[in-house]
Amino acid sequence: MTPGDRIRGRIKRREAVVCVVGLGYVGLPLAVTFADAGFRVCGVDTDAARVEAVNAGRSHVPDVPSEAVARLALGAGRLSASTGFDAVAEADAVLICVPTPLGKTKDPDVSYIVAAASEIAPRLREDALVVLESTTYPGSTEELVLPRLLEGSAGKLEVGRDFFLAFSPERVDPGRADWTIANTPKVIGGVTAACTEVASCLYGAAIAEVAPVSSSRAAEMVKLLENTFRAANIALANEMAIMCAHLGLDVWEVIDAASTKPFGFMPFYPGPGLGGHCIPVDPHYLVWKMRTLGYTARFIQLADEINSAMPQHVVLEVTRALGSESKPLNGASVLVLGVAYKPDVADTRESPALDLIHLLRQQGARVSYHDPLAPSIREAGLDMASVGTEGEPALGEALPAADCVVIVTDHSSYDWAYIVERSRLVVDTRNAIARAGVEGARVFKL
Ligand SMILES: NC(=O)c1ccc[n+]([C@@H]2O[C@H](COP(=O)([O-])OP(=O)(O)OC[C@H]3O[C@@H](n4cnc5c(N)ncnc54)[C@H](O)[C@@H]3O)[C@@H](O)[C@H]2O)c1
């Protein structure tokens, strides 16, 4: 028998038990994907409400229908959850999907990975596979997880022989139905070649295509390249928008025309700034790692500078729009449309709308917001309810009452013709109105 034969056999016969640690936006869809593929899956989460929801057949993640959780948890009995880590002792594979936020100084906060690895280590069974899925800096799997799994074994345990360890970045795009975990190729990098083989065998049983790379560090870097690529290209589009504004050009027209080139160009679009849990956060993991090696990741820092300044640029556009009607921003009523970080999701984490609301208020504007998916904002020092919720005016009343309406998130449920018809002045940071073929004299674009 070669190392990994036993676990590979159990995976192939669907006898392997999969434990998913962290049942959030990443962990819950992953748990459902493996349970759907025929594995018994136990989830572990420190949040008792999430555990209770899964065991009751309810989903707290918009991309995962409650029916799927109910079918697998209550019907097939293949999905369960707990707040304790005892399930690890029974698991053939443990997939870590805990948060990796930034600290106040934009340094990585890897405390959740460390906490999860420390709980897993004493319970890990022989021959088991551990995979880190949380986005993190190159070297994390080897530097943070491996030493904890080896701790206390007095040199008896060997990775790639007695247990297997790999990194596999999560590529889920919240709100997206065409590319799911099951049909998006999965990059896998093991700490040893045997680790890559075992991890590829597991993911290959539930996911259409796996893309093995030579090491866990390479797999960690793949994720950071993907997200840095987006952050840097969005920054380029944002700077193009600022330069076009100076030149009196329509940036959207310029990008659309450039997109007619069949090769060597890929369109990215400007907007009010970056948002979400990933694109504004992940590149800083690489910045930090490179700083420890005495290298400055200039591209990432410049992109961050440009993207972070976009809400300020939107404030200038709102000031300019109000100025065209001889109104000052100070004292004006501004209605922000859409506060989620991207269309058709409810997630407001790191949303540029939050910065924008603060900046507008600092300039003396009276700010309200409407979002069909985010009825309230209770974060980043804000405590607001959406227009259209209890005690707030309906959108139809709020639009004409505002001196300026600012489109921040172009949810597909918005009726742009109605919005333009009822608004006195619109600043459109997403080009949503022109894209919908709606015309309006009082519409200012980014
Ligand atoms: N959300 C995305 O679109 C996305 C996409 C790709 C990668 N990622 C990465 O995946 C990771 C998880 O992100 P997420 O969006 O699922 O986060 P999340 O906050 O939605 O979920 C994380 C879960 O982990 C739980 N948790 C925290 N500490 C724990 C511990 N010690 N033990 C067990 N459970 C614990 C939390 O209670 C929470 O339910 C992050 O590294 C993130 O950068 C996220």
Ligand as a Chemical Component Dictionary entry (heavy atoms), coordinates in Angstrom:
data_LIG
# 
_chem_comp.id                   LIG 
_chem_comp.type                 NON-POLYMER 
_chem_comp.pdbx_formal_charge   0 
_chem_comp.three_letter_code    LIG 
# 
loop_
_chem_comp_atom.comp_id 
_chem_comp_atom.atom_id 
_chem_comp_atom.alt_atom_id 
_chem_comp_atom.type_symbol 
_chem_comp_atom.charge 
_chem_comp_atom.model_Cartn_x 
_chem_comp_atom.model_Cartn_y 
_chem_comp_atom.model_Cartn_z 
_chem_comp_atom.pdbx_ordinal 
LIG N1  N1  N 0  -17.307 35.088 0.395  1  
LIG C1  C1  C 0  -16.689 34.879 -0.746 2  
LIG O1  O1  O 0  -17.206 35.208 -1.807 3  
LIG C2  C2  C 0  -15.318 34.223 -0.791 4  
LIG C3  C3  C 0  -14.832 33.807 -2.023 5  
LIG C4  C4  C 0  -13.595 33.187 -2.092 6  
LIG C5  C5  C 0  -12.848 33.026 -0.920 7  
LIG N2  N2  N 1  -13.331 33.468 0.271  8  
LIG C6  C6  C 0  -12.509 33.240 1.470  9  
LIG O2  O2  O 0  -13.071 32.143 2.208  10 
LIG C7  C7  C 0  -12.886 32.343 3.608  11 
LIG C8  C8  C 0  -14.230 32.302 4.315  12 
LIG O3  O3  O 0  -15.021 33.385 3.826  13 
LIG P1  P1  P 0  -16.591 33.454 4.050  14 
LIG O4  O4  O 0  -17.079 34.542 3.164  15 
LIG O5  O5  O -1 -17.190 32.088 3.937  16 
LIG O6  O6  O 0  -16.657 33.925 5.574  17 
LIG P2  P2  P 0  -17.942 33.920 6.522  18 
LIG O7  O7  O 0  -17.675 34.931 7.555  19 
LIG O8  O8  O 0  -19.181 33.984 5.699  20 
LIG O9  O9  O 0  -17.918 32.456 7.170  21 
LIG C9  C9  C 0  -16.910 32.003 8.028  22 
LIG C10 C10 C 0  -17.542 31.107 9.088  23 
LIG O10 O10 O 0  -16.499 30.578 9.902  24 
LIG C11 C11 C 0  -16.975 30.523 11.234 25 
LIG N3  N3  N 0  -15.806 30.456 12.129 26 
LIG C12 C12 C 0  -14.993 31.449 12.534 27 
LIG N4  N4  N 0  -14.005 30.945 13.310 28 
LIG C13 C13 C 0  -14.212 29.625 13.383 29 
LIG C14 C14 C 0  -13.521 28.563 14.023 30 
LIG N5  N5  N 0  -12.405 28.774 14.723 31 
LIG N6  N6  N 0  -14.020 27.333 13.919 32 
LIG C15 C15 C 0  -15.146 27.089 13.202 33 
LIG N7  N7  N 0  -15.831 28.057 12.549 34 
LIG C16 C16 C 0  -15.363 29.302 12.642 35 
LIG C17 C17 C 0  -17.807 31.776 11.378 36 
LIG O11 O11 O 0  -18.712 31.672 12.446 37 
LIG C18 C18 C 0  -18.505 31.828 10.009 38 
LIG O12 O12 O 0  -19.742 31.140 10.020 39 
LIG C19 C19 C 0  -12.145 33.672 3.742  40 
LIG O13 O13 O 0  -10.769 33.413 3.788  41 
LIG C20 C20 C 0  -12.476 34.385 2.457  42 
LIG O14 O14 O 0  -11.493 35.334 2.118  43 
LIG C21 C21 C 0  -14.560 34.045 0.362  44 
# 
loop_
_chem_comp_bond.comp_id 
_chem_comp_bond.atom_id_1 
_chem_comp_bond.atom_id_2 
_chem_comp_bond.value_order 
_chem_comp_bond.pdbx_ordinal 
LIG N1  C1  SING 1  
LIG C1  O1  DOUB 2  
LIG C1  C2  SING 3  
LIG C2  C3  SING 4  
LIG C2  C21 DOUB 5  
LIG C3  C4  DOUB 6  
LIG C4  C5  SING 7  
LIG C5  N2  DOUB 8  
LIG N2  C6  SING 9  
LIG N2  C21 SING 10 
LIG C6  O2  SING 11 
LIG C6  C20 SING 12 
LIG O2  C7  SING 13 
LIG C7  C8  SING 14 
LIG C7  C19 SING 15 
LIG C8  O3  SING 16 
LIG O3  P1  SING 17 
LIG P1  O4  DOUB 18 
LIG P1  O5  SING 19 
LIG P1  O6  SING 20 
LIG O6  P2  SING 21 
LIG P2  O7  DOUB 22 
LIG P2  O8  SING 23 
LIG P2  O9  SING 24 
LIG O9  C9  SING 25 
LIG C9  C10 SING 26 
LIG C10 O10 SING 27 
LIG C10 C18 SING 28 
LIG O10 C11 SING 29 
LIG C11 N3  SING 30 
LIG C11 C17 SING 31 
LIG N3  C12 SING 32 
LIG N3  C16 SING 33 
LIG C12 N4  DOUB 34 
LIG N4  C13 SING 35 
LIG C13 C14 SING 36 
LIG C13 C16 DOUB 37 
LIG C14 N5  SING 38 
LIG C14 N6  DOUB 39 
LIG N6  C15 SING 40 
LIG C15 N7  DOUB 41 
LIG N7  C16 SING 42 
LIG C17 O11 SING 43 
LIG C17 C18 SING 44 
LIG C18 O12 SING 45 
LIG C19 O13 SING 46 
LIG C19 C20 SING 47 
LIG C20 O14 SING 48 
# 
